[in-house]
Amino acid sequence: MHSTLIVARMAPQSHQDVARLFAEFDRTEMPHLMGTRRRQLFAYRGLYFHLQDFDTDNGGELIENAKTDPRFIQISDDLKPFIEAYDPVTWRSPADAVAERFYSWETEA
């Protein structure tokens, strides 16, 4: 499994709105088209963390392909009032908000 973690800023009062938008989005076939196996959203002191797990490490490619889908465009637009770039000066795309993994451990099966 491959994971990505997106970091952004979010007002604390936006939790329910953001959760609702993703719940609606995740009821469509879009997560499957993007290869998303699991999505978890976290908040901490005005920060937003979006952890997404994929079956394979080509999740980035599948998301790039999905970016032109009207449903992907719609959720991106719907999230704009609630989520803002961590660093607006350097942000050009969601890829600019993906945290860099520098350590990983898991138990042996």
Secondary structure as a PSIPRED ss2 file (coil, helix, strand):
# PSIPRED VFORMAT (PSIPRED V4.0)

   1 M C   1.000  0.000  0.000
   2 H E   0.000  0.000  1.000
   3 S E   0.000  0.000  1.000
   4 T E   0.000  0.000  1.000
   5 L E   0.000  0.000  1.000
   6 I E   0.000  0.000  1.000
   7 V E   0.000  0.000  1.000
   8 A E   0.000  0.000  1.000
   9 R E   0.000  0.000  1.000
  10 M E   0.000  0.000  1.000
  11 A C   1.000  0.000  0.000
  12 P H   0.000  1.000  0.000
  13 Q H   0.000  1.000  0.000
  14 S H   0.000  1.000  0.000
  15 H H   0.000  1.000  0.000
  16 Q H   0.000  1.000  0.000
  17 D H   0.000  1.000  0.000
  18 V H   0.000  1.000  0.000
  19 A H   0.000  1.000  0.000
  20 R H   0.000  1.000  0.000
  21 L H   0.000  1.000  0.000
  22 F H   0.000  1.000  0.000
  23 A H   0.000  1.000  0.000
  24 E H   0.000  1.000  0.000
  25 F H   0.000  1.000  0.000
  26 D H   0.000  1.000  0.000
  27 R C   1.000  0.000  0.000
  28 T C   1.000  0.000  0.000
  29 E C   1.000  0.000  0.000
  30 M H   0.000  1.000  0.000
  31 P H   0.000  1.000  0.000
  32 H H   0.000  1.000  0.000
  33 L H   0.000  1.000  0.000
  34 M C   1.000  0.000  0.000
  35 G C   1.000  0.000  0.000
  36 T E   0.000  0.000  1.000
  37 R E   0.000  0.000  1.000
  38 R E   0.000  0.000  1.000
  39 R E   0.000  0.000  1.000
  40 Q E   0.000  0.000  1.000
  41 L E   0.000  0.000  1.000
  42 F E   0.000  0.000  1.000
  43 A E   0.000  0.000  1.000
  44 Y E   0.000  0.000  1.000
  45 R C   1.000  0.000  0.000
  46 G C   1.000  0.000  0.000
  47 L E   0.000  0.000  1.000
  48 Y E   0.000  0.000  1.000
  49 F E   0.000  0.000  1.000
  50 H E   0.000  0.000  1.000
  51 L E   0.000  0.000  1.000
  52 Q E   0.000  0.000  1.000
  53 D E   0.000  0.000  1.000
  54 F E   0.000  0.000  1.000
  55 D C   1.000  0.000  0.000
  56 T C   1.000  0.000  0.000
  57 D C   1.000  0.000  0.000
  58 N C   1.000  0.000  0.000
  59 G H   0.000  1.000  0.000
  60 G H   0.000  1.000  0.000
  61 E H   0.000  1.000  0.000
  62 L H   0.000  1.000  0.000
  63 I H   0.000  1.000  0.000
  64 E H   0.000  1.000  0.000
  65 N H   0.000  1.000  0.000
  66 A H   0.000  1.000  0.000
  67 K C   1.000  0.000  0.000
  68 T C   1.000  0.000  0.000
  69 D C   1.000  0.000  0.000
  70 P H   0.000  1.000  0.000
  71 R H   0.000  1.000  0.000
  72 F H   0.000  1.000  0.000
  73 I H   0.000  1.000  0.000
  74 Q H   0.000  1.000  0.000
  75 I H   0.000  1.000  0.000
  76 S H   0.000  1.000  0.000
  77 D H   0.000  1.000  0.000
  78 D H   0.000  1.000  0.000
  79 L H   0.000  1.000  0.000
  80 K C   1.000  0.000  0.000
  81 P C   1.000  0.000  0.000
  82 F C   1.000  0.000  0.000
  83 I E   0.000  0.000  1.000
  84 E E   0.000  0.000  1.000
  85 A E   0.000  0.000  1.000
  86 Y C   1.000  0.000  0.000
  87 D C   1.000  0.000  0.000
  88 P C   1.000  0.000  0.000
  89 V C   1.000  0.000  0.000
  90 T C   1.000  0.000  0.000
  91 W C   1.000  0.000  0.000
  92 R C   1.000  0.000  0.000
  93 S C   1.000  0.000  0.000
  94 P H   0.000  1.000  0.000
  95 A H   0.000  1.000  0.000
  96 D H   0.000  1.000  0.000
  97 A H   0.000  1.000  0.000
  98 V E   0.000  0.000  1.000
  99 A C   1.000  0.000  0.000
 100 E C   1.000  0.000  0.000
 101 R C   1.000  0.000  0.000
 102 F C   1.000  0.000  0.000
 103 Y C   1.000  0.000  0.000
 104 S C   1.000  0.000  0.000
 105 W C   1.000  0.000  0.000
 106 E C   1.000  0.000  0.000
 107 T C   1.000  0.000  0.000
 108 E C   1.000  0.000  0.000
 109 A C   1.000  0.000  0.000
